[in-house]
Amino acid sequence: MNNVLLIDFGSTYTKITAVDVEQEIIIGTARGITTVETDITEGLNKALKELFLQTGKLEFSKILGCSSAAGGLKMVAIGLVPELTAEAAKRAALGAGAKVLKVFGHELSEYEITEIAELNPDIILLAGGTDGGNKQVILHNAQMLKNLGKDVPIVVAGNKSVTPTVVKILSETMTQVVPCANVMPKLNELNIESAREVIRDIFLQRIIEAKGINKANKMVDRMVMPTPAAVLKAAELLSIGTNKESGIGDLMVVDIGGATTDVYSIAKGDPTTNAVLRGLPEPFSKRTVEGDLGMRYSASPLLKAAGAELIAKFANADESEVAEYVEKVTADIEYLPQNVQDKGMEVAMGRACTKLGADRHVGQLETHYSVLGQVFVQTGKDLTNVNNVIGTGGVIISNERPNDILKGIIFEDASPHVLKPKKPEFAVDKDYIMASMGLLGEDYPELAIRMMKKYIVRR
Amino acid sequence: MQKDRTKIVLGVIGADCHAVGNKILAHAITAAGFEVVNLGVLVPQEDFVNAAIETDAKAILVASLYGHGEIDCRGLRSRCDESGIGDILLYVGGNLVVGKTDFTEVQDKFLGMGYDRVYEPGILPDQVIEDLKSDLAKRGHFSE
């Protein structure tokens, strides 16, 4: 027997999954409250006890963990031009599984330095300038950040020509300043892998300790990554596959929570029309996070973003009923749907989260009328041909009608310029194993793929 | 270490998608020792400015071949001024206006719009490169 235990220390729950590596089956899953304030192992032990009630006592050959506890990994991204290096820095941070508190561009002012200090990020990503490009702004920003008044790890991913100087300036007051490759070495060339790696390393060395999650170390062999990075890894594996185990091709993942909606796509997203591609290239594995789309903390921002009319249409209800329900769940974030109307409202809100999250994630077509006729310009990814859409996260998997929530991701004839999947097949991560499979994939990639095919895709 | 080459932003402005001349110019200017940041076709003004800021380019070369040049090119200089790169060199060339207008008239119009050099159809890349070298040398941004 060869069992592996996978742990996801979430913001609310510590979720555990026990896998039998030889038989390629899930032996059991369980959860406990995340107890990061006292001792994180308390909640974990409770979950283990629950697991052993189902399975009997188990021995584990390996225990791997990921975490989004204690606020997850909070970052500030800084670049030069908002649409260029600042955007590239943001994407690198999101790809590393971070929650991006705010993005700053151009020369930082004293006010912005105060703001950054107040935002209290776990890590700052400092970019700016292509290689051999603008030097002055990142040098200025390093001088400003030097006087942040806080010791925050800083990742330097800007113009290579001045990276040593930037590191030197920041090291005067900061303990950990780590240089890596420029997030935008050439104009419109995205290179976020190096920054992603460095961010994950710092997260594991320092942030885990600062947040008291390292207490789990006596039980966990290895903390591997922030939870969203684990989900991204799982999605990559399932999509691309390995030499020995084929993937299922392009896919998207939707994860709706109380406060945010995460959308992932693993696809190149090249134009399927005769459009000309413009703007910053997209990462093949892309993650976006919408902080104003969620079912509880972000219920009223969702109402504002989607509009009562849209949610009412999805719910087949009145706008006033929507407003009422949103008010109710905002006042009581523990509220659970009580009747058919409530459930319908939950599905409608979830569908609105999916729709808006997907609308913002995918690329767009713009039509230009020129003397040469109609010309199309595409920015972002064309995901119209993506066949696989997976729903994960508590809201989707515990709902009775997950497919109705996922419908929000489908291409709309009324907005043909929004390049969402036209004929996707839905799959639901019912056993909530996606993050665990990302962890498992670190050591057993083929096994993780096969298990996701079996437990999630089911075809 | 290889010396950083002077960067030049190049692109076809507006809703214009004439790609051939753009490729030829990019090739010729690169061969002349510059680093070309080629934005290709269908480029909005904003992208020219953003690219120049991020790459610390010393010149922006704008092409327009479909006759709407005047509308598309107006305001680029002020946009540069506003973005803190007001001293950048701006060149423009192509079929800037429709019909047979006297070129000096066209030239005056575009010089008035803040462009440093205006090229009429039929000019060879060599001419542009020669002008670039001398204009940049005057500003201390280029030495052979």
Interface residues (C-beta under 8 A of the other chain):
Chain A: L80 V81 E83 L84 T85 G129 T130 G132 G133 N134 K135 S161 M184 K186 L187 N188 V276 R278 H368 Y369 S370 V371 L372 V375 V377
Chain B: D4 R5 K7 G14 A15 D16 C17 E35 V37 L39 G40 V41 L42 V43 D47 N50 A51 I53 E54 T55 D56 A57 Y66 G67 H68
